[in-house]
Structures are given as C-alpha cells and as structure tokens.
C-alpha cells in the first residue's frame, strides 16, 4: 500500500511539474522572440551608426570612403568611392548618400 501511494504521489508530482513547464513556455515565448528581434534590430542600427561615423571621419581626412577598415563594427564595407558607400551586415544594408537601413545585401 505504501509503495502504491508513493508511486501515485510521484506521478502526480511529475504531472504538475510538466504542466508548469508547458504553461511557462506558452504565449511568453512569442513575446520573448519579438523582444529579441527588436534588440537585434537596435544593435544593428547602432553598428551602422558607428560605422557611418568612422566612414565620415575618413572621408573628411582623405576625401574618399574607399579604403576604410570597419573591423569591430559588425558590418562590412561592400563598396566605396569618393562620393558614396554601401555597408552591410548579415541581414541588412545601408547605401549612402540618402539611404536608410533596409533588408538584404548591397
């Protein structure tokens, strides 16, 4: 009898723990995913701003955007000349002059 009671209590405990775990990962997962996507988008925006600052400083000194090293900014310089450039990361790009960050590569 004691063995049956302990097995039933173990089963009930496992069911309660399982229910708590599934309830914890319900709608909050979607909210968390959305928040992570927003954070990644904000981080990409900061990377582009920092790279733009570096490019503008180089242009002010040398008169061209070509030849700038953007190591450490999380973006790559896809193309550059004396009057324009395009930088990109894994998911988006920024073409200057007059561009905004948009999805895709340069």
N, C-alpha and C positions, 0 to 999 in steps of 0.2 A: 504494500500500500504506500509506504513512504517513497519507494522508488517511482511509482506511478505519479505521485504528487510532484516530485522533483522534476520529472520529465515534462509534465504539463506546465509547470512554472517556467521551466527553461524554454519551452515552445512559446509560451505567452510573451516572455521577455524578448525572444528573437523577433516575434511578430511586431511588437511595439517598437523596437529599435528599427526594424525595416520600414515600418510606416513613417517613423520620424525622419529617416533619411530620405525617403521619397518625397515627403511633404516639404522638406528643406530645399530640394532642388526643383521645385515647381516653377512658378512664374518669375521667381527671382533670378533664375538663370538667364532669361531673356533680358531682364533689366541689367544684369551684370555684363552681358555681352554688348549691349548698347553703350554702357558706360566705358567699357574697354575700347570700343571702336571710336568713341568721342575722344578719349585720351590719346589714342594713336594718331588721330587726325590733328589734334592740338600739337602733339610732339612733332609731326611732320611740318606743320606751319612754322614752328619755332626753328626747325632745321633750315627751312627755306629762307627765313628772315636772316638767320646768322650767315648763311652762305651769300645772300644778297649783299649784306654789309661788307663782307670780305671782297666780293667782286667789285663793288662800287669804290672801295678804298684802292684796290689795284688799278682800276680804271682812272681814278684821279691822279695816281702817280705815273702810270705808264701810257695812258691814252688808249688802252685796249683791254678787253676782257679775256683775251686769249692768254694761255699760259698760267692761269691761276690754279693753285693747288687747293682743293677743297677737302683734303683728308681730315677726318674727325668730325665733319658736319653731318654725315649720314646721307649725303647727296653726291651725285657725280655731275660733272660738267660735260654735257653731251655735245654741245657746240658753242663756239665763242668766236667773235671777231671784234673789230673796233667799235661797233655800234650796237651789238645785240648778243644775247646768250640764251641758252636753254639749260636748265638744271633739272635733274630728275632723281627720284628715289625709286623704290620697288613698285610703288602703286600710282604715283602721280608725277606731274612735271610743272615747271614754271618757265614760260618763254617771255623774255623781256626785250624790248620795251613794251609796256602796256598790257602785259599778261597777268593772269591770275592763276592760282594753283588749280589744275584740272587733272582729272584721272587719265591714266595712260602714260606712255613714254613720249619723248620729244619727237 
